[in-house]
Amino acid sequence: PFSNNGQEKWRLLQTGIIKEMRRVLKRDGRFMLATDSQRYEEWAVDLFAIESDWLELKDVGREQWLPVVSRYEEKGLNEGRITYLRCWRMIS
């Protein structure tokens, strides 16, 4: 997630990507984020807050959209990190 100051420009999730997702997704399309970086999670929340075409879904549990654990996530969990899960739905 490029957590050092000044490296945010290298993150995949940017305003332009969110606008592109709006272009290619059908109405009610979803973007789901899983990360072990709290800073990246906060970055994503701030980006989606700027875009009025997205609504964060608070009641989407992991079992509904991410039923598997990758080996990288498993490694992080074994090292004591937690996984932050977020989901947004396009509303227009």
C-alpha positions as CSV (number, residue, x, y, z in Angstrom):
1,P,0.0,0.0,0.0
2,F,3.0,2.3,-0.1
3,S,2.6,3.6,3.4
4,N,5.4,6.2,3.5
5,N,4.5,9.9,3.0
6,G,4.8,10.9,-0.6
7,Q,4.3,7.4,-2.0
8,E,0.5,7.6,-2.2
9,K,0.7,8.3,-5.9
10,W,1.9,4.7,-6.5
11,R,-1.2,3.2,-5.0
12,L,-3.5,1.4,-7.4
13,L,-6.7,2.9,-5.9
14,Q,-6.9,6.5,-7.0
15,T,-9.7,8.9,-7.9
16,G,-9.2,8.1,-11.6
17,I,-9.6,4.3,-11.0
18,I,-12.8,4.9,-9.0
19,K,-14.2,7.0,-11.9
20,E,-13.1,4.2,-14.4
21,M,-14.9,1.6,-12.2
22,R,-18.0,3.7,-12.4
23,R,-17.7,3.7,-16.2
24,V,-17.4,-0.1,-16.6
25,L,-19.5,-1.5,-13.7
26,K,-23.2,-2.0,-14.0
27,R,-25.5,-0.1,-11.7
28,D,-25.3,-1.6,-8.3
29,G,-21.8,-3.0,-9.1
30,R,-19.6,-3.4,-6.1
31,F,-16.0,-2.7,-5.2
32,M,-14.6,-4.8,-2.3
33,L,-11.4,-4.1,-0.5
34,A,-9.4,-6.3,1.8
35,T,-6.2,-5.0,3.3
36,D,-4.0,-5.4,6.4
37,S,-3.0,-1.8,6.3
38,Q,-5.1,0.5,8.4
39,R,-3.6,3.5,6.6
40,Y,-4.6,2.1,3.2
41,E,-8.1,1.4,4.4
42,E,-8.4,5.0,5.6
43,W,-7.1,6.2,2.3
44,A,-9.8,4.2,0.5
45,V,-12.6,5.4,2.7
46,D,-11.5,9.0,2.1
47,L,-11.4,8.5,-1.7
48,F,-14.8,6.9,-1.8
49,A,-16.2,9.7,0.4
50,I,-15.2,12.2,-2.3
51,E,-17.2,10.3,-5.0
52,S,-21.0,10.7,-4.5
53,D,-21.8,7.8,-6.8
54,W,-20.8,5.2,-4.2
55,L,-22.4,4.0,-1.0
56,E,-20.5,2.0,1.6
57,L,-22.3,-1.2,2.5
58,K,-21.9,-1.7,6.3
59,D,-23.7,-5.0,6.6
60,V,-21.6,-7.1,4.1
61,G,-19.9,-9.9,6.0
62,R,-16.8,-11.6,4.8
63,E,-18.7,-14.9,4.2
64,Q,-20.8,-13.1,1.6
65,W,-18.0,-12.0,-0.7
66,L,-14.6,-13.2,0.4
67,P,-15.0,-16.8,1.7
68,V,-11.4,-17.7,1.2
69,V,-8.2,-16.6,3.0
70,S,-5.1,-16.2,0.7
71,R,-1.7,-17.4,1.8
72,Y,-0.6,-13.8,2.2
73,E,-3.6,-13.0,4.5
74,E,-3.0,-16.2,6.4
75,K,0.6,-15.2,6.9
76,G,-0.4,-11.8,8.2
77,L,-3.0,-13.3,10.5
78,N,-0.4,-15.6,11.9
79,E,1.9,-12.6,12.5
80,G,-0.9,-10.8,14.4
81,R,-2.2,-8.5,11.7
82,I,-5.9,-8.0,11.1
83,T,-7.7,-7.8,7.8
84,Y,-9.8,-4.7,7.1
85,L,-12.8,-5.4,4.9
86,R,-14.8,-2.7,3.1
87,C,-17.4,-2.8,0.4
88,W,-19.0,0.0,-1.7
89,R,-21.9,-0.2,-4.1
90,M,-22.3,2.1,-7.1
91,I,-25.6,3.9,-6.9
92,S,-25.8,5.8,-10.2
